[in-house]
């Protein structure tokens, strides 16, 4: 069986693909290893993604069109709207905090220790192999696509001189879902390619449910606020431009001639920067400025859109606006914990089922999947870690005291039940290493290093000192 097919079958088992999903009856898609597709990619410099087109102006009717096309499996307009929304500073900043801030958090690993050590090993003195294989910036963009569009796609591209590929995020504009096949396709520069997630070439990240994930993306909510904000900004700029130069009024006395009025009006029309007038008695110059509050509606519209961005992406409003000092700069202070956990769990699931297993099969064979390395991001705030450590310390003290209190009554604690109730991680069946008493004579084998004091002197040496002290007292 070919390598890609074996990896694809293993990925389907990990992802829980339905048995009803069969092979496509159509032959309109290229296989990634076909000679024709490879030659086209090489001619295009290896580029598989077509040139993306980003509209610069959006209306609510476009949002309705995007919704209709998405329900048919076409994400073209959804992805274009997402690219346009990135030019909004508030929205872009919140998304960067939620995604880039997430992938920068510490990682926790489980599984085979050898696999983990290899993934954490640095490549030629640079970043670890995992970060070379899954660059944080690519993971952040893939997570952002999942949040907004509900689905994101990436390709594992082979790299010259490496035994492992590099993940490259692709624009979801060219994603298509065929309902009659329950299959995703990508409209690439080489043709329409069938996507097989987890086969060592493709990664399909879904933030929402398996079925119609675009319906669970936040693009509709963000798009409506974005379009309203864009129009409000344009109208406010137009309003300001019209009122930036107030009307100038010249008042002439009743006795002024028509020629005098025309000359005075010509001088007023030539009014420039730092213009100075010397007016005879009876002549006046005034400015008519707008005292209305019509511009307030545009500011309120912009503020409403910003608050919708905050609530949609951060789950809150207060900490997004910042505070004194740098205490509110972290992801935990800006994004609510449930949204951080949702994004972290979905992204880790994608990498653990579609990204790492193909590498494990390539390096360790299919047997390596039994205890395959898997990761999760440590999303707990530092304050929670301190509280957790204090709780574990209090738990240890309580167990010690209760054990001593129950011993006279020939009773004992159910430690396993307590560990399960309070979530204490334990390892059953392994004894802790015994601590050997170290000699204190400098230079002796196994002697205690310099600068470290023994907790108590050896028992033999203590007895000799006591006997010597007793003899000294008798002699005195």
VOGU-3710 file (C-alpha; in Angstrom, 3 decimals, decimal comma):
1> xxxxxxxxxx> 0,000/0,000/0,000  1,415/3,453/-0,898  2,701/5,621/1,927  0,122/8,392/1,441  -2,708/5,854/1,457  -1,477/4,254/4,700  -1,164/7,681/6,327  -4,618/8,667/5,056  -6,205/5,525/6,522  -4,520/6,150/9,878
11> xxxxxxxxxx> -5,679/9,796/9,853  -9,281/8,777/9,150  -9,218/6,538/12,207  -7,792/9,327/14,357  -10,290/11,923/13,113  -13,275/9,555/13,272  -14,271/9,822/9,609  -17,670/8,291/8,901  -17,806/4,909/7,142  -20,405/6,359/4,762
21> xxxxxxxxxx> -17,800/8,606/3,141  -16,723/6,742/0,016  -14,330/7,459/-2,790  -15,235/10,199/-5,232  -16,961/8,927/-8,395  -15,518/11,879/-10,312  -12,075/12,082/-11,892  -11,859/15,864/-12,211  -9,131/16,275/-9,600  -5,409/15,879/-9,850
31> xxxxxxxxxx> -3,367/13,752/-7,498  -0,524/15,622/-5,839  2,122/13,279/-7,178  1,019/13,271/-10,800  3,743/14,237/-13,222  1,611/16,853/-14,959  0,612/18,575/-11,713  4,211/18,599/-10,474  5,491/20,084/-13,732  2,884/22,869/-13,562
41> xxxxxxxxxx> 3,852/23,644/-9,966  7,517/23,805/-10,854  6,748/26,153/-13,732  4,934/28,430/-11,271  7,751/28,371/-8,746  6,002/25,758/-6,627  2,982/27,985/-6,069  -0,255/26,059/-5,712  -2,514/28,909/-4,602  -3,956/31,133/-7,343
51> xxxxxxxxxx> -3,760/34,912/-7,091  -6,323/36,112/-4,558  -8,646/39,031/-5,301  -9,647/41,337/-2,432  -12,606/43,722/-2,921  -12,189/47,181/-1,425  -15,861/48,042/-0,935  -18,610/45,960/0,638  -22,373/46,300/1,064  -24,890/44,316/3,070
61> xxxxxxxxxx> -26,130/42,760/-0,180  -22,653/41,251/-0,625  -22,932/39,698/2,819  -26,193/38,045/1,819  -24,596/36,706/-1,356  -21,704/35,290/0,664  -24,161/33,494/2,946  -26,042/31,921/0,049  -22,868/30,754/-1,703  -21,387/29,387/1,532
71> xxxxxxxxxx> -24,450/27,240/2,143  -23,761/25,676/-1,253  -20,175/24,914/-0,279  -18,495/27,864/-2,028  -16,360/29,930/0,398  -15,057/32,422/-2,175  -16,951/35,474/-0,891  -16,503/34,479/2,755  -12,719/34,350/2,405  -12,623/37,619/0,441
81> xxxxxxxxxx> -14,630/39,325/3,154  -12,219/37,952/5,768  -9,224/39,387/3,892  -10,937/42,768/3,625  -11,740/42,814/7,341  -8,052/42,532/8,225  -7,519/46,177/7,321  -9,561/47,162/10,367  -7,109/47,857/13,192  -9,410/46,906/16,050
91> xxxxxxxxxx> -10,434/43,598/14,472  -6,902/42,709/13,375  -5,439/43,435/16,808  -8,015/41,312/18,612  -7,470/38,416/16,227  -3,683/38,603/16,614  -4,055/38,503/20,394  -6,352/35,487/20,255  -4,254/33,478/17,758  -0,623/34,635/17,907
101> xxxxxxxxxx> -0,926/35,027/21,663  -2,216/31,467/21,869  0,548/29,748/19,880  3,126/31,649/21,965  1,895/29,984/25,167  3,905/27,079/26,658  3,257/23,617/25,230  2,596/20,473/27,230  3,498/17,150/25,665  2,226/13,615/26,178
111> xxxxxxxxxx> 3,109/10,316/24,558  6,350/8,644/23,558  9,321/10,372/25,185  11,641/9,696/22,249  9,234/11,296/19,790  8,729/14,269/22,083  12,454/14,823/22,530  12,969/14,764/18,769  10,154/17,241/18,170  11,563/19,552/20,850
121> xxxxxxxxxx> 15,143/19,261/19,591  16,556/22,340/17,893  17,336/22,230/14,209  20,865/23,469/13,528  20,749/25,735/16,543  17,528/27,478/15,473  14,006/26,810/16,689  12,728/23,300/17,529  11,807/20,831/14,808  8,116/21,163/15,703
131> xxxxxxxxxx> 8,249/24,914/15,085  10,125/24,308/11,835  7,482/21,829/10,736  4,563/23,906/12,040  5,704/27,570/12,095  3,846/29,577/14,767  2,872/32,284/12,270  1,283/29,681/9,985  -0,535/28,055/12,913  -1,868/31,466/13,990
141> xxxxxxxxxx> -3,257/32,185/10,509  -4,774/28,708/10,281  -6,452/29,212/13,665  -7,745/32,621/12,531  -9,277/31,063/9,402  -10,999/28,501/11,594  -12,397/31,174/13,898  -13,697/33,469/11,158  -14,517/31,173/8,228  -15,141/28,069/10,314
151> xxxxxxxxxx> -12,565/26,124/8,288  -8,968/26,553/7,185  -6,633/24,620/4,918  -2,871/24,106/4,802  -0,399/22,036/2,798  2,621/20,134/4,079  5,291/21,152/1,573  8,462/19,043/1,187  11,674/20,954/1,983  15,046/20,385/0,360
161> xxxxxxxxxx> 17,570/18,895/2,772  15,029/17,982/5,452  13,332/14,737/6,347  10,188/16,573/7,440  7,902/19,002/5,563  6,810/22,541/6,387  3,195/23,565/6,867  2,038/26,400/4,591  -1,356/27,936/5,195  -3,444/28,428/2,038
171> xxxxxxxxxx> -6,171/30,988/1,489  -9,636/29,490/2,057  -11,018/31,460/-0,902  -10,351/28,470/-3,146  -12,013/25,878/-0,896  -15,111/24,103/-2,140  -17,288/21,553/-0,403  -19,339/19,048/-2,408  -22,366/17,964/-0,472  -23,043/14,869/-2,597
181> xxxxxxxxxx> -19,538/13,547/-1,821  -18,968/14,959/1,674  -15,538/15,975/0,365  -13,504/19,174/0,229  -11,682/20,326/-2,906  -9,095/23,013/-3,548  -9,032/25,020/-6,781  -5,287/25,172/-7,265  -3,083/26,408/-10,074  -2,772/22,804/-11,259
191> xxxxxxxxxx> -6,497/22,127/-11,255  -9,140/21,003/-8,786  -7,477/18,848/-6,097  -9,301/16,544/-3,728  -8,356/17,204/-0,109  -7,664/14,173/2,062  -6,971/15,550/5,541  -4,111/13,943/7,400  -2,601/12,067/4,440  0,757/13,783/4,921
201> xxxxxxxxxx> -0,028/16,496/2,358  -3,217/18,197/3,501  -4,420/19,661/6,791  -8,047/20,728/7,103  -8,752/22,689/10,283  -12,387/23,065/11,384  -13,247/25,302/14,324  -16,904/24,344/14,384  -18,708/21,097/13,771  -17,809/18,499/11,168
211> xxxxxxxxxx> -20,872/19,259/9,029  -20,990/22,720/7,390  -18,320/24,306/9,603  -18,706/27,682/7,865  -22,049/28,078/9,607  -20,177/28,217/12,932  -17,651/30,857/11,857  -17,968/34,420/13,094  -17,608/35,943/9,620  -21,307/36,883/9,405
221> xxxxxxxxxx> -21,280/38,812/12,705  -17,931/40,467/12,000  -18,888/41,202/8,399  -22,043/43,090/9,310  -20,192/45,230/11,867  -17,273/45,740/9,468  -19,498/46,955/6,611  -21,384/49,329/8,916  -18,121/50,704/10,309  -16,592/51,194/6,848
231> xxxxxxxxxx> -19,597/53,181/5,680  -19,667/55,232/8,894  -15,988/56,124/8,455  -16,575/57,221/4,855  -19,641/59,283/5,772  -17,831/60,921/8,695  -14,895/61,814/6,467  -17,275/63,268/3,882  -19,105/65,206/6,590  -15,853/66,587/7,945
241> xxxxxxxxxx> -14,595/67,556/4,494  -17,716/69,536/3,734  -17,558/71,447/7,019  -13,788/71,823/7,148  -13,990/75,162/5,288  -16,850/77,197/6,736  -18,715/79,740/4,624  -17,337/83,325/4,597  -19,731/86,267/4,714  -18,917/89,880/3,809
251> xxxxxxxxxx> -21,123/92,657/5,159  -20,951/96,048/3,414  -22,538/99,295/4,614  -25,608/100,605/2,863  -23,704/103,535/1,387  -21,171/101,266/-0,392  -21,229/101,268/-4,163  -21,543/98,151/-6,295  -17,928/98,487/-7,402  -16,766/98,619/-3,794
261> xxxxxxxxxx> -18,793/95,500/-2,952  -17,324/93,561/-5,907  -13,770/94,495/-4,909  -14,360/93,502/-1,303  -15,904/90,188/-2,404  -12,902/89,448/-4,628  -10,582/90,015/-1,659  -12,699/87,668/0,422  -12,540/84,961/-2,252  -8,743/85,192/-2,219
271> xxxxxxxxxx> -8,761/84,410/1,488  -5,878/82,027/2,133  -3,700/80,991/5,042  -2,974/83,780/7,585  -4,987/86,321/5,572  -5,285/89,790/7,199  -7,999/92,340/6,397  -8,063/96,040/7,149  -11,691/97,045/7,063  -13,036/100,592/7,076
281> xxxxxxxxxx> -15,869/101,412/9,466  -19,088/99,612/8,555  -17,437/96,695/6,741  -17,476/93,203/8,425  -16,258/89,658/7,716  -17,786/86,580/9,394  -17,559/82,773/9,272  -20,661/80,580/9,307  -19,743/77,368/11,161  -21,943/74,329/11,751
291> xxxxxxxxxx> -23,097/74,003/15,318  -25,037/70,791/14,687  -24,253/67,365/16,180  -24,876/65,311/13,059  -21,409/63,791/13,196  -22,230/62,077/16,500  -24,229/59,378/14,728  -21,157/58,280/12,799  -19,042/58,038/15,950  -21,764/56,022/17,676
301> xxxxxxxxxx> -21,925/53,673/14,689  -18,155/53,134/14,803  -18,202/52,520/18,561  -21,015/49,995/18,161  -19,036/48,113/15,506  -15,915/48,094/17,708  -17,870/46,694/20,643  -19,280/43,971/18,414  -15,717/43,093/17,366  -14,682/42,897/21,012
311> xxxxxxxxxx> -17,557/40,731/22,163  -17,309/38,406/19,160  -13,550/37,818/19,270  -12,684/38,489/22,927  -15,929/37,652/24,701  -15,727/40,897/26,696  -15,242/44,651/26,363  -13,499/46,003/29,492  -9,980/44,614/29,262  -9,825/45,160/25,513
321> xxxxxxxxxx> -9,723/48,901/26,142  -6,654/48,433/28,363  -5,754/49,884/31,708  -2,865/51,312/33,662  0,542/49,785/33,137  1,110/46,516/31,338  -1,080/44,290/33,502  -3,717/43,982/30,776  -1,347/43,165/27,927  -1,579/39,358/28,130
331> xxxxxxxxxx> -3,920/37,079/26,257  -5,544/35,963/29,524  -6,557/39,543/30,337  -7,931/40,277/26,857  -9,621/37,059/25,747  -12,031/35,137/27,950  -10,869/31,719/29,128  -13,576/29,750/27,308  -12,608/31,224/23,922  -8,906/30,596/24,553
341> xxxxxxxxxx> -9,643/26,983/25,449  -11,890/26,483/22,425  -9,257/27,749/19,995  -6,426/25,872/21,730  -8,305/22,562/21,827  -9,414/22,758/18,186  -5,941/23,664/16,914  -4,240/20,991/19,039  -6,740/18,381/17,821  -5,961/19,262/14,211
351> xxxxxxxxxx> -2,202/19,004/14,718  -2,460/15,815/16,808  -4,625/14,007/14,233  -3,394/15,397/10,889  0,051/16,903/11,431  2,121/14,804/13,828  0,912/11,257/12,904  2,259/11,353/9,306  5,656/12,389/10,676  5,533/9,591/13,251
361> xxxxxxxxxx> 4,695/6,991/10,594  7,523/8,249/8,402  10,096/8,192/11,221  8,908/5,325/13,472  6,462/3,315/11,402  2,823/2,640/12,118  3,749/1,087/15,462  4,719/4,574/16,660  1,062/5,617/16,602  0,276/3,468/19,653
371> xxxxxxxxxx> 1,760/6,128/21,914  2,035/8,959/19,426  3,375/12,290/20,650  0,628/14,849/21,140  0,562/18,376/22,432  -1,693/20,877/24,110  -1,190/24,523/24,956  -0,987/25,485/28,607  -3,734/28,089/28,734  -3,864/28,486/32,531
381> xxxxxxxxxx> -2,962/32,016/33,701  0,086/32,341/36,001  -2,181/33,273/38,905  -4,101/30,021/38,487  -0,830/28,077/38,552  0,088/29,685/41,869  -3,312/28,815/43,316  -2,963/25,260/42,016  0,448/24,878/43,686  -0,937/26,251/46,975
391> xxxxxxxxxx> -3,899/23,865/46,799  -1,624/20,869/46,186  0,570/21,877/49,119  -2,480/22,174/51,385  -3,736/18,802/50,114  -0,404/17,134/50,961  -0,487/18,582/54,464  -4,058/17,478/55,004  -3,291/13,909/53,874  -0,316/13,731/56,234
401> xxxxxxxxxx> -2,307/14,996/59,217  -5,346/12,821/58,513  -3,176/9,728/58,087  -1,564/10,322/61,494  -4,930/11,049/63,131  -6,570/7,885/61,804  -3,688/5,505/62,581  -4,638/4,928/66,293  -8,094/3,833/65,159  -6,690/1,339/62,618
411> xxxxxxxxxx> -8,191/3,343/59,762  -6,602/4,807/56,654  -7,467/7,293/53,949  -8,597/6,334/50,466  -5,786/8,271/48,793  -6,753/7,229/45,284  -10,248/8,644/45,776  -8,822/11,909/47,090  -6,354/12,164/44,202  -9,168/11,647/41,733
421> xxxxxxxxxx> -11,445/14,160/43,468  -8,847/16,925/43,641  -7,164/16,124/40,311  -3,710/15,303/41,691  -1,500/13,680/39,004  0,103/10,515/40,373  2,071/7,548/39,063  1,092/4,185/40,572  3,556/1,363/41,107  6,834/3,313/41,008
431> xxxxxxxxxx> 8,899/3,958/44,116  10,705/7,269/44,430  14,518/7,022/44,214  16,133/6,626/47,624  18,472/9,402/48,739  21,923/8,183/49,745  23,776/9,892/52,567  26,749/11,751/51,175  30,150/11,811/52,973  31,315/15,190/54,153
441> xxxxxxxxxx> 35,094/14,723/53,741  36,222/17,049/50,943  37,626/15,204/47,973  36,172/11,846/48,987  34,227/9,863/46,361  30,649/11,093/46,370  31,509/13,969/48,689  29,086/16,853/48,982  29,935/19,748/46,632  31,396/22,922/48,029
451> xxxxxxxxxx> 28,920/25,532/49,140  26,296/22,964/50,236  25,889/22,307/53,949  24,807/18,903/55,252  21,463/18,796/57,012  22,959/16,797/59,927  26,373/15,263/60,689  26,835/11,500/60,242  25,807/9,481/63,281  29,300/7,988/63,919
461> xxxxxxxxxx> 30,988/11,339/63,880  28,357/12,742/66,259  29,018/9,979/68,871  32,782/10,539/68,750  32,314/14,265/69,358  30,042/13,640/72,340  32,573/11,184/73,925  35,424/13,658/73,433  33,403/16,475/75,013  32,628/14,257/78,075
471> xxxxxx> 36,330/13,442/78,578  37,244/17,142/78,342  34,704/18,002/81,058  36,083/15,285/83,446  39,668/16,471/82,920  38,611/20,015/83,717
//
